[in-house]
Amino acid sequence: MEDPEVYRQRTREAWERAAEGWAAHAERWEPATRPVSQWMADALEPRPGARLLELASGPGDVGLLLAERVKPGGTVVITDGAEPMVEAAKARAEARGLADVVEARAMEAEWIDLPAASVDGVACRWGYMLLADPGAALRETRRVLRPGGRVALAAWDGPEANPWSALIGRALVEGGLAEAPDPAAPGQFAWRERAAIGERLEDAGFVDVTLDTVSFTLAFPSLDDWWDAQIDVSPTLRVALAAADPAQRDEVMEAAQAAAAEYVRDGGEVVFPAASHVASAEA
């Protein structure tokens, strides 16, 4: 694995570049992934007046959902390490009339800039498994939670359960544009083993762990739309294609689309299965 500080800097810059794409696709992505966000929100049992925190928020899907449920008098602190993601979440909060409920801030999940025992709940959707030191982030999460407060997280199931992403990753490796992922390194599928999520939570001092898996679908109007959307939101794909010549890019695209053909329905719509592990635990 590369040096943690080098990894942090590289991935922060990559997510900063991807923020515009995430903002552009947020209104399609949010309803599709709502089953995961809803599970997490329910697990935190938000009440009016509560103070909640979202880590590695991206454009803030979970935080905005929680913000609706802590009114009146509550606050949701939506944070991400990439400043452009924070700006996207802030703009969405303003558009929904939630500016008085949402506090959007740039913040690293591995060292949370909040006092101890200062929030009632923490949400982190698809973030911990991407961090250089997820154990440190979980311990920080527990530090800022009030006694009895809960964390709710999501982490992707394995590639076989998420072909919408995995097929492109496989095409990149087979096309020579990426190396096979190191299972011990941070990444989308690094927390694919559900039982290990519970162990990580317990190692950080959490109790009363609940684990589940949520299945849903991701739909795109066409294979081309799916491919273009992945370029917009995937830092890995964008970097790999930028380093390739046009012929290599075409070969990878054609290989990925051929592998995805089984998910194409009459009329050209592409509907992929997707699955995410979810967990909650008490501080």
C-alpha positions in Angstrom: 0.0 0.0 0.0 1.2 3.5 -0.8 2.2 6.0 1.9 -1.0 7.1 3.8 -0.3 10.8 3.4 0.3 10.4 -0.4 -2.9 8.4 -0.6 -4.9 11.0 1.3 -3.6 13.8 -0.9 -4.2 11.9 -4.1 -7.7 10.8 -3.3 -8.7 14.2 -2.0 -7.7 15.8 -5.3 -9.5 13.1 -7.2 -12.7 13.6 -5.3 -12.4 17.4 -5.8 -12.3 16.8 -9.5 -15.2 14.4 -9.4 -17.4 16.8 -7.3 -18.9 18.5 -10.3 -20.1 15.1 -11.7 -21.5 14.0 -8.4 -23.4 17.3 -8.1 -24.7 16.9 -11.7 -26.0 13.3 -11.1 -27.2 13.9 -7.5 -30.9 14.1 -8.3 -30.8 10.8 -10.1 -28.5 9.1 -7.7 -30.4 10.1 -4.6 -33.7 8.4 -5.3 -32.0 5.2 -6.6 -30.0 4.9 -3.4 -32.7 6.0 -1.1 -33.2 2.5 0.4 -29.7 2.7 1.9 -30.0 6.3 3.1 -33.4 5.5 4.6 -32.0 2.5 6.5 -29.3 4.7 7.9 -31.6 7.5 8.8 -34.0 5.2 10.6 -31.1 3.6 12.5 -30.1 7.0 14.0 -33.7 7.7 15.1 -33.4 11.4 14.5 -35.6 13.7 16.5 -36.4 17.4 16.4 -33.6 19.3 18.1 -30.9 16.6 17.6 -27.4 17.5 16.4 -26.2 15.0 13.8 -23.0 14.6 11.8 -22.5 13.2 8.3 -18.9 12.2 7.3 -17.6 11.7 3.8 -20.8 13.2 2.6 -20.3 13.7 -1.1 -23.2 15.9 -2.1 -25.0 15.2 1.2 -27.8 12.7 0.4 -28.0 11.3 3.9 -27.4 14.5 5.7 -30.2 16.3 3.8 -32.5 13.4 4.6 -31.7 13.7 8.2 -32.1 17.5 8.1 -35.8 17.1 7.3 -36.2 15.0 10.5 -34.4 17.2 13.0 -36.6 20.2 12.5 -37.3 22.3 14.4 -34.3 23.2 16.4 -31.9 20.6 15.1 -28.7 20.7 13.1 -27.0 18.4 10.7 -23.2 19.0 10.2 -22.5 17.8 6.6 -18.8 17.2 6.1 -16.4 16.0 3.4 -12.7 16.2 2.9 -13.2 17.7 -0.6 -14.3 21.3 -0.5 -16.2 21.2 -3.8 -18.3 18.3 -2.4 -19.1 20.5 0.6 -20.1 23.4 -1.6 -22.4 21.0 -3.6 -24.1 19.9 -0.4 -24.5 23.5 0.8 -26.1 24.5 -2.5 -28.6 21.6 -2.3 -29.5 22.5 1.3 -30.2 26.0 0.3 -32.3 24.9 -2.7 -34.4 22.7 -0.3 -34.9 25.5 2.2 -32.6 23.7 4.8 -29.9 26.3 5.1 -31.0 27.0 8.7 -30.7 23.3 9.6 -27.5 22.3 7.7 -24.0 23.4 8.6 -21.7 22.3 5.7 -18.0 22.1 6.5 -14.8 20.7 5.0 -13.5 18.1 7.5 -11.5 14.9 7.5 -13.2 11.8 8.9 -9.9 10.5 10.4 -9.6 13.6 12.7 -13.0 15.1 13.3 -12.9 18.8 14.2 -15.7 18.7 16.8 -15.6 18.4 20.6 -16.0 15.1 22.4 -19.6 14.0 23.1 -21.0 16.8 21.0 -23.4 15.0 18.5 -26.3 12.6 18.9 -25.6 10.5 15.8 -23.1 10.0 13.0 -23.8 8.8 9.4 -21.2 7.7 6.9 -22.4 6.3 3.6 -19.7 4.5 1.6 -16.9 6.5 3.2 -15.1 4.5 5.9 -13.8 1.8 3.5 -12.1 4.5 1.3 -10.0 6.0 4.1 -6.3 5.4 4.8 -7.1 4.6 8.4 -10.7 3.6 8.9 -10.0 2.4 12.4 -9.0 5.9 13.4 -12.1 7.4 11.8 -14.3 5.0 13.8 -12.6 5.8 17.0 -13.0 9.5 16.2 -16.7 8.9 15.5 -17.1 7.3 18.9 -15.3 10.2 20.5 -17.7 12.8 19.2 -20.8 10.8 20.0 -22.6 11.4 23.2 -23.1 8.4 25.4 -25.9 6.3 23.9 -25.5 8.0 20.5 -25.3 5.9 17.4 -23.4 5.6 14.2 -24.9 4.4 11.0 -22.8 3.4 8.0 -22.9 1.8 4.6 -20.2 -0.1 2.7 -20.6 -1.8 -0.6 -21.1 -5.5 -0.9 -18.7 -7.3 -3.3 -18.2 -6.8 -7.0 -20.5 -9.7 -7.9 -23.4 -7.9 -6.3 -22.5 -4.5 -7.9 -21.9 -5.1 -11.7 -22.8 -1.4 -12.4 -19.3 -0.6 -11.1 -17.4 -3.8 -11.1 -17.8 -4.5 -14.8 -15.9 -1.3 -15.6 -13.2 -2.0 -13.0 -12.7 -5.5 -14.6 -12.5 -3.9 -18.1 -9.8 -1.5 -16.9 -7.7 -4.3 -15.5 -8.1 -6.6 -18.5 -7.4 -3.6 -20.8 -4.1 -2.9 -19.0 -5.3 0.5 -17.7 -5.4 -0.4 -14.1 -3.9 -2.9 -11.7 -6.0 -5.6 -10.0 -7.1 -4.1 -6.7 -5.2 -5.0 -3.5 -7.9 -6.5 -1.2 -6.0 -5.0 1.8 -6.0 -1.5 0.4 -8.8 1.1 0.7 -11.4 0.8 -2.0 -15.0 0.4 -3.0 -15.1 -3.2 -2.1 -12.7 -3.3 0.8 -15.5 -3.9 3.3 -17.3 -6.5 1.3 -17.3 -9.0 4.2 -20.3 -8.0 6.3 -19.2 -9.8 9.5 -15.9 -7.9 9.4 -17.8 -4.6 9.6 -19.2 -5.6 12.9 -15.7 -6.6 14.1 -14.3 -3.2 13.1 -17.1 -1.4 15.0 -16.5 -3.5 18.1 -12.7 -2.9 17.9 -13.4 0.8 18.0 -15.4 0.4 21.2 -19.0 0.3 19.8 -21.7 -2.0 21.2 -25.1 -3.2 20.2 -24.1 -3.7 16.6 -26.8 -4.3 13.9 -25.8 -5.6 10.5 -27.9 -5.9 7.3 -27.6 -5.8 3.5 -29.8 -3.6 1.4 -30.5 -4.5 -2.3 -31.7 -2.0 -4.9 -31.3 -1.2 -8.6 -29.5 1.5 -10.6 -31.0 2.3 -14.0 -29.6 4.2 -16.9 -31.3 5.2 -20.2 -28.7 3.4 -22.3 -25.2 1.8 -22.1 -23.7 5.0 -23.3 -25.5 6.9 -20.6 -24.2 4.4 -18.0 -20.6 4.8 -19.3 -20.7 8.6 -19.4 -22.2 8.7 -15.9 -19.4 6.5 -14.5 -16.8 8.8 -16.0 -18.4 11.7 -14.3 -18.5 10.2 -10.8 -15.6 7.7 -10.7 -12.2 9.2 -9.9 -10.5 5.8 -10.8 -12.1 5.6 -14.2 -11.4 9.2 -15.0 -7.7 9.0 -14.1 -7.3 5.7 -16.0 -8.9 7.0 -19.2 -6.9 10.2 -19.1 -3.7 8.2 -19.3 -4.9 6.1 -22.2 -4.9 6.7 -25.9 -8.2 6.9 -27.8 -7.9 3.3 -29.1 -7.5 2.0 -25.5 -10.4 4.0 -24.2 -12.6 2.7 -27.0 -11.5 -0.9 -26.3 -12.3 -0.6 -22.5 -15.6 1.0 -23.2 -16.6 -1.7 -25.7 -15.5 -4.4 -23.3 -17.5 -3.0 -20.4 -20.6 -2.4 -22.5 -20.4 -6.0 -23.9 -20.2 -7.4 -20.4 -23.2 -5.2 -19.4 -25.4 -6.4 -22.3 -27.3 -8.9 -20.1 -28.7 -6.0 -18.1 -30.2 -4.2 -21.1 -33.9 -4.3 -21.3 -36.2 -3.9 -24.3 -36.0 -0.3 -25.4 -32.3 0.1 -24.4 -32.7 0.9 -20.7 -30.0 -0.6 -18.5 -31.0 -1.8 -15.1 -28.2 -3.1 -12.8 -28.7 -4.9 -9.4 -26.8 -3.2 -6.5 -26.2 -4.1 -2.9 -24.8 -2.4 0.1 -24.1 -3.6 3.6 -25.4 -1.3 6.3 -24.6 -1.2 10.0 -25.4 0.7 13.2 -23.9 0.6 16.6 -24.0 2.5 19.9 -21.2 4.5 21.4 
